[in-house]
Amino acid sequence: MYLKRLIPLYLGAAIGPMGGIGIVPLIPVLAGKWSVEFTTATLAITLYLVPFIIIQVFSGSIAQVFDVRKTLLFGFSVYALGGILCGLSPNLWALLGSRIVQGIGAGFLTPIIMALIGEVVPERHVGKAIGGLGVAYTVGVTLGPLFSGLIEVHMGWSWFFYFLASISILSGLFYRAVFPAEAPVPREADATRAVLPLLRRALGQPGVMLVSLGAFTLFIAFIGIMTFTADHLKTNLHLPSDRVGALLSVTGLSGIFVSPVAGLLAGRVGRMKVFLAGTLIAFLALGAMSLVKYTYPLYFTLFMTLGVGTATAWTTLNTMGVQLSVALRKPVTSLYNAVKFSGYALAPVLLAVLYAPMGLKAVQWGCMGAVAVSSALAVMGDRRAHGPGRDQAPPGR
C-alpha cells in the first residue's frame, strides 16, 4: 500500500551517500589534475559535509513548521544545481564552492526523508522500512565509488557530477508525482520562531545525543577506512580508479542484501543485539586488515565482510534514531543525522593525524577504536531512551 510512496524517498536517500562517498576515488585524480596535496583535495568531502550538517540541524524543524513537500523539492533542486556546477568547475576552488551548494541541497533531503518514512508506514513496520532505507543508503555507497571510478576512466571526472544532478532531478519529479500538494495548514505569522524551541525540545529527548554520538563514531570508522585505503591503493600501489572504486563499492554491495535481513531480525530478537552483532563483525574485519598482507582478493573479501557488519549496525542504529521520539520525529532525526554526518566530515581530518606519520595500519587501529566507542554509546543511549527492558522482540511480529 505504501510502497509507491517509499520508492521516491529511497531514491532520494541514495543520492546523499552517492555524492559524498562517490567522490572518494576521484580525490587522488583531482589532486593530480590540479597539482594540489591529497589532504587539500579532501576538502571536497569536508566542504560538502559542513553545510550538509549545518542545514540538517534546522531542516527537520523547518519542514515540521512549514511545508514538508516544498522543503524536500527545494532540496532536490539545490542538490542538482550543485552537481551541475561541480561538473563545470575549472579549478579546485570552484569545485569546493560548488560542493557547498550540493551539500546544502543534501541537508534538506536526508533527515526529512528518514522522518517521512517513519510517518508513511505503520509504526510496527518502521524497522522493515528502515531496512529498505538501509538498502537505499548502501546502493548509494555501492554505486557511488563504482560509478565515479568507471565514469572517470571512460568519460572524465566531471560526468560523475552530471550523473548525480540527473538522479536528483528524476527523484524530485517522482516525489512530486506521488506526494501531491496538500491544503496549507494555518500557522502563525511568526512561525519561524518555532524552529529553535523545537530544536531545544528535540535535544532534550532522552538518549538523543548518546545515540547520535554512537552514529558519529561509527561514521568516523567507516569513512576513515574508505578514504585512506583509497589513497593508499591509488598513491602507493598505483591501482587505477575503477579498481579502487570496485573495492570500496563491495562494502555497500553486501549491505544491499544484509540491510533488509537486519531490519527483520531487529524486530524479532531485539535491535540492540543485532546492532552489537554488526559492530562486532566490523571490528573483526578491521582487525584482520591490520594483520594481513595486502592482496586485492583478500582486501576485497575483508571489505565485503566490513560491509556486512556496518550495514547491520546502521540499519538498527537508524531505526533507533527514527523511534527516539514520535511527536518530534523530524527535528530529532535532523539532529541525529547532523551529528552522524559530522563523523563523515571529520574522519579525514582526525585520522590524517594517524595516517601521515604511521600509515594505513594506524588508521585501521583508529577505526577499530571508533567502532568500540560507537557500540558503548549506542547501548547507553538506547537504555536512556527506552529503559533496559524495552529492547525485547514484540510478540507475534
Secondary structure, DSSP 8 states (H G I E B T S, - for coil): --HHHHHHHHHHHHHHHHHHHTTGGGHHHHHHHTT--HHHHTHHHHHHHHHHHHHHHHHHHHHHHS-HHHHHHHHHHHHHHHHHHHHT-SSHHHHHHHHHHHHHHHHTTHHHHHHHHHHHS-GGGHHHHHHHHHHHHHHHHHHHHHHHHHHHHHT-THHHHHHHHHHHHHHHHHHHHHS---------TTGGGGHHHHHHHHHTSTTHHHHHHHHHHHHHHHHHHHHHHHHIIIIIS---HHHHHHHHHHHHHHHHHHHHHHHHHHHHH-HHHHHHHHHHHHHHHHHHHHHS---HHHHHHHHHHHHHHHHHHHHHHHHHHHHS-STTHHHHHHHHHHHHHHHHHHHHHHHHHHHHHH-HHHHHHHHHHHHHHHHHHHHHHHHHHH-TTS-S--TT-
